Amino acid sequence: MSAAPIRSVAILGGGTAGWMTAAALSKALAGQGVAMALIESDAIGTIGVGEATIPTIHWFNQLIGLDEAAFMQATGATWKLGIEFRGWQGEGSAYFHPFGTYGLPGDAQMLPHRLIRAWNGGHARDIEAFSLTTQLARARRFARGNGDPRSLLSTLGHAYHFDAGRYAAFLRQMAEGRGVRRHEGRVTRIERDGETGLVRALTTERGERIAADLFIDCSGLKGLLIEGEMAAGFEDWSHWLPCDSAWAAPTAADPAAPLHTTATAAQAGWRWRIPLQHRVGNGYVFSSRFQQAEAARDSLLAAIGTPEAEPRLIRFVPGRRRKAWIGNVVAIGLSSGFLEPLESTSIHLIQTGIGKLLSLFPRQDCAPLLAEQYNRVFAREMEDVRDFLVLHYHFTQGRTEPLWQACQAAPLPDSLAYKVEQFRASGRLMLQGEDLFRDASWFAVMTGQGLRAADHNPMLDSMSEADNLRHLDAVQAAIAKSVAQLQAGGA
Ligand SMILES: Cc1cc2nc3c(=O)[nH]c(=O)nc-3n(C[C@H](O)[C@H](O)[C@H](O)COP(=O)(O)OP(=O)(O)OC[C@H]3O[C@@H](n4cnc5c(N)ncnc54)[C@H](O)[C@@H]3O)c2cc1C
């Protein structure tokens, strides 16, 4: 006979991960009579960063039934069309990783090959001219993608920058409105069942005891339940991703701010600039092996001018928990691991954690097979994101600082080495169905980081070289025309 259904869920932590989980579970479990509690500690607080997203956020927003206009207003959000990488190919260099696809609708997979063919034939073509999203970002003009496969607008993609604190507050209101009960206080005691090893209850320093069938650990980097209690173990990836620290500081709002995140390579890491409606978020992600914290702080301040608040130092170890689900504890958010903020993937990983939990939602016995599947997919997702990040660090050129030299010399993960080898030889992007970043992203970053393909897909050779160039010119002209129309206020 099946075990009894879950009757109560407790979420430990009220940061972005905790409240996203609370908003999603309270929606998905509505009407099932499942009691939901969230425990957070004002004294401990949240990490307070994590303000740039990627387009997969739309899936989550739909899931929780979020109204975009209300969300943008409440969180001081701005549009994000992609990321501009400055200085990754030496001082003065820049490239753009756009959301959305290259070329005309339906051309997304062949357009890279058309460009590779032109480049290898000695014909200069600017990759940016072939992405409507990039061109709009350059023109500081927002337009929304549409689902019409005949329209150039269907090649667009966007995400948001938002204020992390306001986002958590916004989701809290939503989750509490759906019955999630919030408890304030530091958890100091964790009870386990002596026989099954399952967690039974959490007790706060005020003496409040919260019992549940299922516990979601959203307690941040320390992973109070998944590591502190269940001893999941941690896979340290700092040999691939060298940064382990960040200074963060806000500056005044910039009315002329771009519709993208900026990631600028620096001496021992990189700086982010995330424009919001009411301020600009800035930070310097750096490796403590290559720069002292005080020098890193000075370098951030020299780049951003006078901040609106004292810079805050955050330390982390890049890597992942060996298991994110053990017994009746599922870690979501920083408690499950953190790589680093380049490419803004952490909130996405919270969403995929929630998505996996919903599709593998257990009964009271928390069948280990479900956890096994969760952990397999989790490992694969983290490795996929890791490889995309390592691509940026390894393939810089013209950067002579010790950190960058060390990254250039470090061996690649096998899975990334394979992708790079395939691209260099044949221009093919060897992606798997579940990979987060798709052709346009890999092509933008590989090309932007200076990787060159020796060949293109021979399917293109049914067209002459001259016709290929004419096709590219027509695509470029169509995108330029569309940008001009959008700037003039048309569609
Ligand atoms: C420098 C930096 C920049 C980042 N930038 C981005 C970005 O641009 N985009 C992106 O997607 N992600 C980014 N991230 C990641 C992002 O910040 C996190 O994924 C996100 O904020 C979720 O954090 P969290 O909720 O897991 O943890 P936290 O925000 O740390 O929340 C932990 C919660 O647990 C509670 N808690 C802990 N211990 C106890 C206890 N004993 N008792 C009771 N409560 C407890 C705390 O009070 C808090 O409410 C960045 C991270 C860093 C470090």
The ligand as an ORCA input file, in Angstrom:
! r2SCAN-3c Opt
* xyz 0 1
  C      28.017     37.870     -4.892
  C      26.791     37.162     -5.364
  C      26.064     37.663     -6.432
  C      24.936     36.975     -6.910
  N      24.279     37.429     -8.017
  C      23.289     36.686     -8.551
  C      22.606     37.098     -9.727
  O      22.860     38.151    -10.281
  N      21.639     36.291    -10.207
  C      21.290     35.123     -9.599
  O      20.441     34.403    -10.121
  N      21.868     34.763     -8.446
  C      22.848     35.495     -7.915
  N      23.433     35.121     -6.745
  C      22.856     34.007     -5.987
  C      21.621     34.521     -5.216
  O      22.008     35.563     -4.355
  C      20.987     33.403     -4.431
  O      20.774     32.279     -5.240
  C      19.643     33.823     -3.885
  O      19.734     35.042     -3.215
  C      19.083     32.771     -2.971
  O      19.707     32.776     -1.722
  P      19.104     31.830     -0.598
  O      17.672     32.181     -0.396
  O      19.433     30.436     -0.946
  O      19.961     32.194      0.689
  P      19.918     33.470      1.668
  O      19.531     34.721      0.985
  O      21.227     33.457      2.378
  O      18.764     33.133      2.692
  C      18.956     32.228      3.751
  C      17.761     32.317      4.711
  O      17.909     31.323      5.702
  C      17.681     31.907      6.963
  N      18.422     31.149      7.977
  C      19.699     30.700      7.920
  N      20.017     30.039      9.048
  C      18.906     30.066      9.833
  C      18.593     29.563     11.121
  N      19.498     28.915     11.877
  N      17.353     29.784     11.602
  C      16.414     30.458     10.886
  N      16.666     30.954      9.668
  C      17.888     30.759      9.153
  C      18.177     33.333      6.818
  O      17.640     34.178      7.801
  C      17.641     33.643      5.424
  O      16.284     34.011      5.512
  C      24.526     35.801     -6.248
  C      25.221     35.337     -5.142
  C      26.352     35.991     -4.703
  C      27.106     35.445     -3.521
*
